[in-house]
Amino acid sequence: MIAELKSIRWTPELVEKFWHGFGSTRCSRQFAFSRQAGKSFITAIAHLLPDNGTILDYGAGDGYLVGLLCERGLRTAAYEPSRVRAQKLEELLGAAPTFLGAVSADNTDLYDVVIAAEVIEHVLDEELDFFLNRLRALVRPNGLLILTTPNNEDLELGMAYCPVSETLFHRWQHVRAFTDTTLVTLLEKYGFEELVTHQVGFVDSQFVPYDPIFNGSEKDPIIPSHIQSLRANQPTKMGSESNLLFIGRRPAVDSSL
C-alpha cells in the first residue's frame, strides 16, 4: 500500500518534456481545445476580430486554431513555446496566405488582438508574472486580449497516477484554476480593462450553425439569444458554463502598474 501519494512538482524543463512527449500523441491532438471547440470559440468572438488588423495566437499548440483563423482571411501569427510544435506548426501553415509565421519568444510586434486560449491554467507560479506582462506587451494600445480557461475547475478530478514514479500529476498539466471573479481581478492587475467575461460551454451545435462562414449556408438563420448576447458583449451564461471567456482591452494610455 502507498501511504501518501505526492504530486509532481512541475518545472519549466519538465513542462517542456511533457509537451514534447504528450504533444505527439493522438490523444493530445484529438482532444485539444482548438480541435474540440475551435469553431465554436471563433464564432463567439468573430465580431471582435479585425478584418484589416493582426492577430496573435499565444500558445498556439499544433496550430489548428491559427489555421481556422487564416481560412477566414484573418492575418494571424502564432507563438508556441515548444520548439518541436512550433516547427510543425510552421510546416503546416507556411503556405497559408494570411499566416504571419511562428514568432520567436523575443518578438516585439504589436497585435490588434492577442488570443490566449486555454493557456493560463498551464503557467507555473514562477512564470505567471512574466506571462501576463508579456501578453500586455504584445497587445497594441486599444487592442484586445481574448482569453479562455476552464471555469472553476476541480484540479483534483484531473489527476492521473504514474506507477513508475508513484506520483500524481494533472493529465493536462493544469496548475491553477479560476472563477470569473479571480480571473478578472488578476488580469486587471496587469493593465487589462474588462470588456466582458462570459461563462459558456463551447459546443459546435450551439455556435457553428450561426456562423455564415462555418455553416456554409446562404440562408440567414434565426440568431438565438445567446449568440445575440455574445455579439453585444453582454455577460453570457450558456450550456455547461465549463469555460470562462474573458475579453479585455489594453488602454490607449497605460497607467503605472
Secondary structure by P-SEA (a helix, b strand, c coil): cccccccccccaaaaaaaaacccccaaaaaaccccccaaaaaaaccccccccbbbbbcccccaaaaaaaaaaccbbbbbbccaaaaaaaaaaccccccccccccccccccccbbbbcccccccccccaaaaaaaaaaaccccbbbbbbcccccccccccccccccccccccccccccccaaaaaaaaaaaccccccccccccccccccccccccccccccccccaaaaaaaaccccccccccbbbbbbbcccccccc
